[in-house]
Amino acid sequence: MRWLRGARARSRLAPVLLRLGRTFGFGTRRGIARATVAVSLLGGLVSLLRGQDANWDLRNYHVHNAWSLLEGRLGIDLAPAQMQSYFVPVLDVPYFLLVQHAPAPLAGLLLGLLHGLAFLPVAWIAWRVLAADPRRDWLAPLLGLAGLASAAFLSELGNTMGDATTAPLVLGALALALPRADGRWPATRIALAGALLGMAVAFKLTNALYAVALGLAMLAPRQSWGARLRGGVVLATVALGVFAVLAGPWLYRLWSTFGNPLFPQFNAWFQAPLAAPVAVADTRWLPQGWGEALVRPLLFTVNPYLVSEIALLQVMWALLYLAGLAALARWLVVRRPSPAAVAGDVSATRMLGVFFAVAFAVWLLLFSIHRYLVVLELLAPLVLWMLLRYLLPVRFATRAALAALALAALVALAGWNDWGHAGWARSAFRVQAPPGPPVGLVLVVGAEPQAWRLPYLPPGPAYASVGSNFPETPAYAARVSDMVRASGGEVAAILPVVMDRRVDGIARRNLWAGRLGLDAGDCPVLRWLARRSRSLQLVEPSQAPDGRCRLAPAADRVHATAQANEAVVADAVPLLARHGLHLEPSSCIQLDSWIGAQSHPYRWCRLVPLAQDPGR
């Protein structure tokens, strides 16, 4: 009876799957177009549902760097967005211009649409690799969609961090670099691949790891060595040329201004005086020794914080690691293809394998930061599919592969985490202007991201950061002192305000409690919530102006937040004193600013030179 019920379910499902295959299958150009448009629209919709992007990098440098480039502020300001002030800003300009002149939700929609386009090159690569598989019409888009259901890609869907934005360029370069089905390797396609690759690296320098991987992958296909070398030279030449056109002017300006084209990074080589002679590489995430490196995929599957500030839950890398080891062992023993493996395009398969392996190895040795794996995670379902088809008998391989992909997608979707969002407002960014006369210099104090406010403050002052993550030197301090003197003593400081973000969630609970009538009478539901949480307390009706119950942050959390804000000001006093400036805490005023609908208050403090301080 179980078999009969299963047969009936399959018979009912078969027409639906057939219709989907005809509509979105890759057997026709219309099917490719429909699938791509549908997935891209899905990405745009999800981006709208996630809300306004508010990630740390956006608040620190994505908004600032675009504004600084457009306003020509490189020689005016001094690292207001910390060391990230000098990252290549080209990719940030379109988003900044869009949110300046259009509603913020439109920018979020367009980002989601763009990120969804990563589906097309992934599915295209799958179509080429599975050349002899009769199911590739529906299997290629399925593997492309499975790639989008990955932890790193989902975390950046609709945000400005750049890894998901440049992923379609890298994947498009790989897709175009694959030899055609007839074995030809047109130079025009390789040149176009190089152009896409050069754009990806210019927009985000960490994509250089994929440039190395694709360059080595050009040596893998079944071509003569002369053809392989010519293809690699064409790819590299075009990629370098496009990179020079897009990023070269900015790198040259950094070289001319500071003496380091990657300022302040790699300053151990360039010795620019304003930055310490260090590499300024984030080594926190690198494996500790070869033993850990060899099992790294298993380790960061169990503990995602090994490679990320937020938990990006996934099992794909553990599955790939185990399947890869098993495939390597089988190849060493058998030394011939599995009869169960699909006879695909050997050159395309080789290129994909070399690209994937080299990119992961370079990532592991140089970065080991999870979000830089977006491109590989988009390709991971295809790679896992090929490994399992190589390892398992025909009757088990497809079922095992589909089950593994379903498990990986479910874990990533269930553990979906992101880098920060806010509610939508028409304007992406708003800043309350400080009162009083204008100043000549504003010091951005501390390592918290604050530079996103600068384009929305009244024009006029120069900006410099102190006490940030910039590797300062005595020459840097001297430059700040020069800026103080040039300001005529009219100096102010921007300090962050520590916020308890759980307050936003409490406000939403109170809103829904009022809509549902749960805040009236003895309000047992709110009382129960307050008893079960250490971070909540109940405001009794007698203590509320409207006579309704309210949830509020627990007293110890309110006290801890107040202490943290006092510490911000206290720590700033000696820091500014080292630059010859006095901060009187009582002179600071708190002003508001917003990212979308989310409040991000800040302190505006007037400073005076220590020689003018009446208390000295």
Secondary structure, DSSP 8 states (H G I E B T S, - for coil): -HHHHHHHHHHHHHHHHHHHHHHH-TTSHHHHHHHHHHHHHHHHHHHHHH-EE--HHIIIIIHHHHHHHHHT-TTT-B-TTGGGGGS--TTHHHHHHHHHHS-HHHHHHHHHHHHHTTHHHHHHHHHHHTTT-TTHHHHHHHHHHHHHSSHHHHHHTTSSSSHHHHHHHHHHHHHHHS--TTS---HHHHHHHHHHHHHHHHH-GGGHHHHHHHHHHTT-SSS-HHHHHHHHHHHHHHHHHHHHHHHHHHHHHHHHHHS-TTTTTTHHHH--TTB-SS-----TTS-SSHHHHHTHHHHHHH-GGGS-SS----SHHHHHHHHHHHHHHHHHHH-S--TTS----HHHHHHHHHHHHHHHHHHHHHT--GGGGHHHHHHHHHHHHHHHHHHS-HHHHHHHHHHHHHHHHHHHHHT---S-EE---SSSEEE----SS--SEEEEESSS--GGGGGGS-S--EEEEESSSS-B-HHHHHHHHHHHHHTTT-EEEEEE----THHHHHHHHHHHHHHTTTTSTT-HHHHHHHHH-TTEEEE-GGGSTTS--EEEE-HHHHHHHHHHHHHHHHHHHHHHHTTTEEE-GGG-EEE-EEETTEE--EEEEEEEEGGG-TT-
